[in-house]
Amino acid sequence: MGGFEAKHGLLKTTLIALVSLGAFLAGEGIIHAGEEKTQAPWKAHIELSNVTTSGNTDTGTLAGKLEAKKEGKVDRYILKGNLLRAEDRGQEKANKWFLDARWERILKEKLFGFLTASYLKDKFSGYDYRVNAGPGVGYSFIETEDHELKGLVAILYSSDKFSEGDKSTDSYASRKTALNYVWHISENLKFVENADYLVSFEDTDRYFANSETALEAKVNGAVSLGASYTISYQHKPPFPNIQRTDKVFLTSLIIDF
């Protein structure tokens, strides 16, 4: 597996950068803890997965996720990033990067507006990149100690660049709906479900659906173990040889700041 380690030093460096960013955000929260109550601290959630095999099999999978939040009385900021890289017998099998940023402003008790932007690179699904940006509204349907449920709707400008083929780019207006659910089963056990659906206004056969189901078990105050199952579906792939559905199951070490 020496080749896998050498080739993917950049990805491991990125994972280190994610951890460093989380530590920085945690430090900023401590620094500002004594300031005005309206100054909310940053909170970070980091997940790390790394599996390698050698001998009769020669595979490697590297995955990482970072979510940073700053929640004030009026404004909320949410940053997300994840990566997935997999190799089997020297052949690249997965190479996916995702970045997402959202600014929310509370309008009424449970109603909020937001601006969002995201960037996805996934060449094995046919894209050099997919970019989405635009405004939206959300509503907190449930906010209790045990359950949290939010719904979001956004109108987006979408721009895609394909990894091959005669048509290199496409842009269109789209609508995205999402549901975010958290169930605190017990003090040390949490269930999370995030689902979203994006469809083009110009071509309703062009739609994308994603689901992430996760279970997190806390080991101590900052460290948890997690298992997640993600399904990514595109109804109209850019090329005939691309499968519509991608599925990923990961077990991760989780650190919360």
N, C-alpha and C positions, 0 to 999 in steps of 0.2 A: 504493500500500500504506500510505498515511498512516493510513487508517481502521483497518487491522489493528494498526499500531503503537500507536495511541491506545487502542483498545479493550482491548489486552492488556498494558497497563503493569503490571497486578497480577501477571500470570503471569511477566513478566520480572523483576519485583521478587522473586517467589518463587524464581526461578532464582538470583538474586543471593543470596538468603537461604540457599539450599542450598549454594552455594559458600562463603559466610561460615561456615556451620555446619561444613562440612568443614575449613576453615582453623582454626576454633576447636578442633575435635577434634584436629587435627594438633598445634596448639600445646600442648594439654593433654598429649599424648603426650610432647612434648619436655620440658615442665616436670617431668613425673613420671618421666623416664627414669632419674634418679639415685636414685629411691626404692627400696623393697624389691622384690626380684625378683617377688614375688607380685602387685605392682601393675602390671597390663598396660596398655599405652597404647591409646588409641582409634585405629582406622584407618578412613579414609574413601575411598570410591570414588564419583566423580561423573561422570555422562555428560550431555552437552549436545548438542541438535540444534535447528537453526533453519533453515527453508527458506522463502523468500518469492519470488514471481514477480509481474511486472506487465507491462502491455502487452496482448497478445492473451489472456493468461491472468492471473488475479488471485487468487492463492492464498497461503496462509500456514500453516505447520506449526511448532509449538513443542513441544519435548519435553525433559524433564529427569528425571534419576534420581539418587538418593543412597542409598548403603548405608554404614552406619557399624557397626563391630564393635569389641568389647572382649573379648578372650579371655584369661581367667586360667587357673590350674591347675584350678580347680573350677567357677567360674561363667563363663558367656559371655553377652554381651548383643549383640543384633543389631537394628538399626533400619533400615527401608527406606521409601523414599517415591519415587513417580514421578508425573508428570503428562503429559498429552497434550492439545493443543489444536490444532484444524485449522479453517480457513475457506476456502471456495471462492466467489469472486464475492460477498463480503459475507454469505454464508450459513454459519452455524456447522455443521460436519460432525462434529466430535469434541470432547468435553469430558469428560475422565476423570482422576480423582485417586485415588491409592491410598496408604495408609499401613499399615505393618505393624511390630509390635514383638514380639520373642521373647526370653525369658530361659531359658537352658539351664543345667542343673547336671549335671555328670558323676557318674554313679552307679557305673560300673565302667570298665574300660579303654576300651571302645568304645561303651558304652551310656550314654545320657543322658536325663533327663527335662526337660520344658520347659513353660512357660506362654506362650501366644500370644494376640495380639489384632490384628485388622485392620479397616480401614475403607476402603470403596470407594464412590466417587461416579461414576456413569456413566449420565447421563440418556438417551443414545442407545441404551443397552441396556435402558432401562426402569426405572432405579433412581435415586431421590434418594440412597439409600445402601444398602449392604449391610455389616453388622457381624457379625464372627465372633470368638468368644473362648472359650478353654478350655485344658485340660491335654493333654499328650501325651508320647510317648516316641520316641526316635530311636536309630539305630545307625549307626556308621561302618563300612561294609563294606570299604572300601579306603582306605588312607592311605599312599601312597607319594610319592616325589618327582615322579612323572609323572602319577599318577591319584588322584583323590579321589571317593568315592561315599558319600553319606549317604541313608538312608531315614527318613522321619518319619511317625508316625500320631498323630492328635489327635481327641478327642471334643469337639465345639464346641456352644455355644449360638449360633444364627444368627438374626439379625433383619434383615428387608428392609423398606424403604419404597419403594413404587412411585411413579413420576413421573406417572402418570395412572391412570384407571380407577376403578371402584366400590370395589374392595378396596384400601385404601391401605397396609396393613402386613401382615406375616406373620412369625411366629417359629416355630422348630422346632429340634430336636436334629439334629446332623449328624456325619458322620465325614469327616475329611480325610486323605488320604495324599499324600506328596510324595517326589520323588527329586531330589537335587542332585548333578550330576556336573561335574567339572572335569578337563580333559586338558591338561597342559602339554606341548604338542607340541614346543616348543623354548624356549630361554631368552627369546625375544621374541615368542612366539606361543602363544595360549591359546584353547581351545575350551570353551564352557560350555553346559550343558543343564540347565534347571530345568523340572520338570513336576509338576503337582498335580491332584488329583481330589477334589471335595467332593460328597457325596450326602446327602440328607435321610433320616433313619431313618423318617419318617412317610410319605414319598412317594418311592419309589426312581426315579421318572421325573424328579424334580427334582434334577438334578445339573449340576455345572460342571466343566469341564476346561480347563487352561491349559498352554501349552508355550512356553518361551522358549529359542531357540537363538542363540548369539552367538559371534563370533570377534573376538579382540582382538589387535592387533599393536602392540607397544611401540615408541615412537619414541625415548624416552630414559627415564631413571629414573622419572619421574613421569607422563609423558604417553604416551597410546596412542591409536590410531584403532580404532574398533570398528564392526561391522555386526551387527544383531540382527533376528531374525524371530520375532514373537510371534503365537500363535493363542489366542484366547479363545472357548470354546464353552459355551453353555448349552442344555441339552436341552429345557427347558420355559420359553420366554420368557414374561414376564408379559402381553404383548399380541401379537395375531396378526401385526401388521405389522412386528415386529422380527425381523431375521435371527438365526439361531442362532449364526453364526460371525463373529467379527471378526478381521482379520489386519492386522498393522502391520509394515512393514519400515523400519528406521531406520539411518542411518549417523551416528556420534557421535564427538565429541571426548571423551576419557576422561582424568580426572586422578585419580591415586592419592596419598594422603598416608600 
